[in-house]
Amino acid sequence: MLQEMRFPDALPVDSYGPGFFRVGGRVHHGPLLILPDAGVLPWSGWEDTAQILAEAGRMDFLFVGTGPEMGYLPTGFRAVMEDVGLGLEPMPTPAACRTFNVLLSEGRRVGVALIPV
């Protein structure tokens, strides 16, 4: 039996394509963050950690979409996130979007950092 996913007070990734994401009905171009309290924010990449760190206490995991294929997280980025106790789950961006949406629908404390496909 299939059940429709519900997102009370949350912003799922509606869709994505080359260079963009649709989140909450709005199109966003380029890399982006979706964080529990901050919502949808542009992301400048691996050195741009301030917004993630500001919400680290509100998340148990940060899914990291590494683009169209699996990529490795830079050591410095991983170390900064692990220092504040934030679990990281790198995966290709399509998988990160799907996984984020599923856990978000379950009410889990998650965020996502996405590099476009």
C-alpha positions in Angstrom: 0.0 0.0 0.0 1.4 3.4 -1.0 1.1 6.3 1.3 1.4 9.9 0.3 4.3 11.7 2.0 3.2 14.7 4.1 5.5 17.5 5.0 3.9 19.5 7.9 5.9 22.7 8.3 8.8 21.4 6.1 10.2 22.1 2.7 10.8 19.0 0.6 12.7 19.0 -2.7 9.9 18.9 -5.3 12.2 18.4 -8.3 15.6 19.1 -9.7 17.3 19.4 -13.0 20.5 20.7 -14.7 21.6 23.6 -12.4 18.3 24.0 -10.4 16.1 22.7 -7.6 12.4 23.3 -7.0 11.7 23.5 -3.3 8.3 24.4 -1.9 7.1 25.4 -5.4 10.0 27.9 -6.0 12.9 27.4 -8.4 16.4 27.9 -7.0 19.5 28.0 -9.2 22.9 26.7 -8.1 24.0 24.9 -5.0 21.7 25.3 -2.0 21.0 24.4 1.6 17.7 23.4 3.2 18.0 23.7 6.9 15.4 23.2 9.7 14.9 26.8 10.8 16.7 28.8 8.1 14.8 27.3 5.2 16.2 27.4 1.7 19.5 29.3 1.3 22.1 29.6 -1.5 25.2 27.7 -0.7 28.7 28.8 -1.8 30.2 25.3 -1.3 32.6 23.5 1.0 34.0 26.6 2.7 30.5 28.1 3.4 29.8 26.4 6.7 28.5 29.2 8.9 24.8 28.7 8.1 25.1 24.9 8.6 26.9 25.4 11.9 24.3 27.9 13.1 21.7 25.1 12.8 23.8 22.1 13.7 22.0 21.7 17.0 18.6 21.3 15.2 19.8 18.5 12.9 21.0 14.9 13.5 22.1 14.5 9.9 23.1 16.6 7.0 22.7 14.8 3.7 25.2 16.1 1.1 24.3 15.8 -2.6 27.7 15.7 -4.3 26.3 16.2 -7.9 25.3 13.6 -10.5 27.7 11.0 -9.0 29.1 10.1 -5.6 31.9 12.4 -4.6 34.1 12.6 -1.5 33.7 15.3 1.1 36.7 17.5 1.6 38.5 16.6 4.8 38.2 20.2 6.2 34.4 20.3 5.6 33.9 16.8 7.2 36.1 17.7 10.2 34.2 21.0 10.9 30.8 19.2 10.8 32.0 16.3 12.9 33.5 18.6 15.5 29.9 19.9 16.3 28.5 16.3 16.3 26.7 16.6 13.0 26.4 13.3 11.1 27.2 13.5 7.4 25.8 11.4 4.7 27.3 12.1 1.2 25.6 10.6 -1.8 24.7 11.6 -5.4 22.3 14.6 -5.5 19.3 12.6 -6.7 19.7 10.1 -3.8 20.2 12.9 -1.3 17.0 14.6 -2.5 15.0 11.4 -2.1 16.5 10.4 1.2 16.0 13.9 2.6 12.3 13.9 1.6 11.6 10.5 3.1 13.2 11.4 6.5 11.7 14.8 6.5 8.2 13.3 6.0 8.9 11.1 9.1 9.6 14.3 11.1 13.3 13.6 11.5 15.8 16.3 12.3 17.6 16.6 8.9 19.1 19.1 6.6 20.6 18.9 3.1 23.4 20.6 1.2 23.0 20.1 -2.6 25.3 20.5 -5.6 23.2 20.5 -8.8 23.2 17.7 -11.3 
